[in-house]
Amino acid sequence: MDRNSKIYVAGHRGLVGSAIWNNLLGRGYTNLVGRTHSELDLTDQLAVRRFFDEEKPDAVVLAAAFVGGIMANSLYRADFIMMNMKIQCNVISEAYAHGVKRLLFLGSTCIYPKNAPQPMTEDCLLTSPLEYTNEEYAIAKIAGLKMCESYNLQYGTNYIAVMPTNLYGPNDNFHLENSHVMPAMMRKIYLAKLIHDGDWDMIRKDMDIRPVLGINGSAPETDILNVLEKYGIMDNRVVLWGTGTPLREFLWSEDMADASVHVLLNVDFADVCGFEKYSSVHYGASVDGAVDRNHSLGRGGAIPSLGEIRNCHINVGTGKELTIRELADLIVRVVGFTGSVEFDATKPDGTPRKLIDVSKLHRLGWTHRIEIDEGVRKLFDWYRESILTH
């Protein structure tokens, strides 16, 4: 794509979408289009169609999703599958109907089975049951990557699906009910420290930005303390869900954005689906045998000689892991918390281990830059600054 190409970033205000937007700008791609949820409801098929009619983007980044952690996935199971399926079906189908040849779909490594061999390669997909606590979200994301794969095989598009590991970074979601593990843990530990320090100015600012169960910073101290205690936040004491033993991999969101843009600009479907088998049939070949990616021969899915083409998505992560307890210890050090962190083993842990194999990504020319120690410090700095500047 040239730098004048119009690129629609769905979810451009979110954790990954905002980082992708900034990464594209940094590379000189300034013809970017974004819509907030209030401006465009991606679950509304007619609204999405009108948007594509008006904007006619050349490429699409589908980073919008209905997301959350274990608690949110447990409470809103119907929403997680229905909202995500609607978003994916509407955006992908309208992208194709409007001639979009290049699309990047962002999924999640929760697509893999609960007891998949570690580290998980792309070929682990659909080999055994999913983790129950995020089953609906995982099924929606599997459907999304299969949509991309199927459009490529049937229509010769370049719709590439990337499956990021646990992400964290600027613009992260720190709301206690529907946030992911790292920002939720960081906020709990920091608020417990602020309570112990008696820093009610910062507590009230934090609660004004991110109210908890309708309680904001203008509420009486007792009401704030009571609602925070429901989430395990007390004076110099924090209670976290689970045993602390599950292993998790984390990727800085700006690294994820860089990987995403690298894939969007440089990777074709033929590069990830068995290049020799697919490209020689599906793409025209020049006189010297090189693949001509500009001359599709048509419907790869209708060519029996290709055999079974599947698992063409790309894992995106670091290939490194730590336990939830080790993550808590790291956050404690960064925040300067002197109290106690306890784990409630009566609450679910989720998947016991979720480390991905990133060798395909490395072969495609990208590796991560930010290690977890640096990333946690950067996230805490951003979170604290978001309170101070509100």
N, C-alpha and C positions, 0 to 999 in steps of 0.2 A: 504493500500500500504506500502511496505517496503521502506527503505530509498535508496535503489538502483534502484527503479523504475525510468524509464526515463519519464520526464514530459516536454511536449512542451508547452511553454507559448507564445501564439500568441499575439503580441502587447507588448513585454517585455520591450520596451523603453518608453512606454506611462505612463500616470499618475498612473493608477491602475496596469498595467502589471509590471512595474518596482518595485512597492511596493510588489506585489505578489511574484515576483522573489526573492526579498530580504527576505521576510518572510519565503519562502520555504528553502532558504539557512540557515536562522537562526534556523530552525527546523531540520537541518541535511540532507535535500534533495538536494544533490549536483549534481545529474545527470540531469541537466536542459538543455533544447534546446531552443534557440531563433533565430529568423531571423529578420533583419531589412527589411523595405519595399523594399529597393534597392536590397536586397538579395533574397527576396521572395515576389512576388506580390500575395496576397491572393485572388485577383479577377480573377487570371489566373488559370483555373481549371487544366490544364495539369501540370503547375508548382507545384501546391499544391499536386497533385497525385505523382509526382516525389519525392517531399520532404518526403511524408509519406512512399513511397517505400524505400527510403534511411535510414530514421531515425527510423521508426517503434516505435513510442512512446507508452508507457503503459497508459499514461493519458494525457489529453489536457485541457488547460485553454484558453478559447477563449475570450481574452480581447481586441482584435483588432477591431476597428470600425472607420467609417468615422463620425466625431463628430463636434459639434459647437453650438453656442448659437442662439438666435432668429434671428439675422441678417443673419448668415450663412444658417440657415434652410430656411429662406425666399428666399435667392438668389439662392441656389443650391438644389432645391427640387428634381429634377430628380436624381442628384448625391446621395442624402441622401438615397433614397430608393434603387436605383440600386446597388450602391457600397456595402451597408451593406447586401443586399440580396445575392449578389455574394459571399462575404466573408463567410457568415454563411453557405450557401449551400455547398460551396467547402470544408470548414473545417469539418463540421459535417458529410457530406456524406463520405468523405475520412477517417475520424476517424472510422466510422462504418466499411467501407470496409477493413480497416487494423486491425480490431479486438480490437479497443480501447473500453474498457468497462466503463471507468470512464471519464466524461467530465464535465467541469464547464463552463457554458455560462453566460456572463455578459450582462445584458440588461440595462434598465433604467425605472424609475418610470413615465416617460412620456407616458408609455403604457396605463396609466389609463385615463378614460374620463375626460374631462375638468371640468365637474360639479359633479364629483364623491363625494359621502358622505365622510366626513372627520372625523377621519383619515382613509385613504384608506386601506382596507384589500385586500388580494390577490383575493377575490371573486368579486371585483369591475370590473375586466377585462371584456371588451366587453359588458358593460351594457348600454352605451350611447355614443354619439359622442366624438371624440378626440379633443384636442386643435388644431386649424387649423395651427398655426405657426410651429408646429413640427410634423404634421400628418405623413409625409413620414417616418421620422426616427422611430416614434412610431410603425407604421405598420410593418416596417422591424423587429423591436425587438419583436413584438408580434409573427411574423412568426418564429423567432428564438426560442423562448420559446416553441412554439407549435411543432417545429421540435424535440426538446429534449423530450418533453412529448410523442410524437407519436413514436419515436424510442424506448423509454422505454416500452411503451405498446405493441408494435409489436415485439420487439426483445429482451426484457429483459435487456437492457443496464441501466447504471446509469448515465444519462446525466441530470445534475441538473442546473436549471436556477435561477440566483439571480438577483434581480432588485434593484440596489443601488439608493439611493436618490442623490441629487446634491453633487458631490465630489470635493474636493480641497486638495492640498498638494504638496510635492516636485515633480518636473518635470511637473508642471501644464503648461497649454498653456496660455501665456500672449499676444498672437497676437490679436490686437484689432478687427479684422474683424471676426474671427472664434473662439474666446475663450468664455468660460462660464462667468456667471455674476460676480463671486467673483474676479477672476484674472483680468478681464477686468476693473472692478471698481477700484481695487487696483492700477493697473498700471496708470490709468487715474489720480487718486488722487495724486499719487507719482510724476508723470511727471509735473502736475500743480504746485506742491510744488517746484520741482527742477527749473522750469521756474522762479517762484517768487524769489527763492534763488539765481538765476543766476549761478547755478551749471552746466555749459555746458559740463564739463568733463563727469559727470554722464549721462547727457542727451544723449551725443554722444555715449557713451558706450552702453546705453540701445537701442538706435536706430540701432547700429551695430549688436547687437544680434538679435533684432526683428524689422526689417525694416517695415515701414508703407507705403503701396502703392508705393513701390520701393524707398522710401526715406530712406537713412541710415545716420549714424553719420557723414559721410564726406560731407554731403550736407550743403549749406549755412544756417545760422540761420533762415533767413526769410522763406526758403522752409520747414524747419522742423516745424516752428511755424504754417505755413499755413496748412500743412497736419495734424498736431495734432488738430488744431481747427476744422477740418472736423469731428473729433470724440469727440468734446465737451471738449477739453483740452486746457485751456488758463492760463494766468498768475493768479495764486491763485483762479481760477474759473473752475468748472467742471460741465458739463451738462450731465445727465444720462437719458437713455430712460425710458419712462413710468411715472407712478404716484408715484412710491415708495411704494404703498400700498400692492402689492402681498406678500403673506406669503411663505417663503421657508425654507426648512430643509436642513442642510448641514452636511456632514460626512467627516471626515479626511481620506485621501486616505490610510494611513497606517492602520487605523482601518478597512477600507473596505477590505484591503488585508488580514488582520488577520481573518475577518469573512469568506472571500472566501476560504482561506486555511482550516479553520475549517470545512466548508461545504464539500470541496473536500475530506478531509481525513475521515470525521466522519458521513456524512449524505448519506443515500441511498434513492432511489426513493420511496421505501415503507414507509419511515419516513415522507414524505410530501404529499402523495396522498390518504390518508385514509388507514392507516397501516393495520388495522384488515381486511378490505375488500380485499385489494390487495395482501398482503403478504401471506395469507393462501392459496390462489389459485395459485399465480404466483411463489412463492418460495416453495421449498420442506420443509417439517416440520420434525424435529427430533422426536425421540420417546417420549421425555418429552414435546413436543409441542413447543419448541423454534424454531424460524425461522432459517433455514439454507440458508444463502444468497449466498452460493457457488453453489447451485443446482437449476437453473432456470428451470421451467417447460415449458417455451416456450412463446407463443404469447399471452400476457395478453389482447391485443386489440381484440382478437378473442373470448373472453370469455364473453358471454352476461350477466352472473350473476354478473359481476363486475359493471354493470350500467355505468353511466357517470363519468369518471375520468377527472377532469380538474382543472386548477388553482393550479398546483403543484409547481409553482415557489415560491421563497422566497423573501420577502421584506427585504432590508438591509438599516438601517438608525439609527437615534437616537430617533425618536419619539418626537422631539422638533423642534420648528420653531421660526422664527422672520421675520419682514417685510424687504423688500429691503431697505427702508429708515433707519431702525435700523441697518442693515448690513453696510450701507454707514457710519453711525455715528460711528460705531465700527472701521471701517477702518480708518476714519479720525483721531480718537484718537490714534490708533496704529502708523500711519504714521507720526503724529504730524503736520497735515495739518491745517492751520489757515484761509484758504480761504472759499469760498462759494461752496456748492453743490446744484445744481438745478435739477429739474426733468422736462422733456419735455413730457407733457401729450398727445401730438399729436402722440407720438410713442407708439407701442403696449406694453402691459404689459405681455402678455402670460397668462398662467393659473393663476387665482386669488389666489388659495391656493393649496398646494401640500404636504400634510403631510401624511406619511404612518404609518400604524399599523405594529409594529414590534414584535407582540406577538408570531408569529410562530417562528421567529428567536430566541427569548428568550427561547422558549420551547426547541429549538434544542441546547441550551447551550451556546449562545454567546450574549454579550452586549457591547456597545461602551465604550471607555475610554476617548477620547479627546473631551472636550467641546468647543463650538464655540469661546469663548474669547481666550483660549489658542491656538486654531488652527489658528486663524487669525494672532496672533503674530508669530507663527511658520512659516506660509506661507510668511509673509512679510520679516522675517529674511532670508528665503531661496531665495526669489526673489531678495532682495538687494545684497545678497552674490553672486548670479549668475551674477550680473552686475560687481561687484568688482573683481571677479576672472576670468572674460572672457579674 
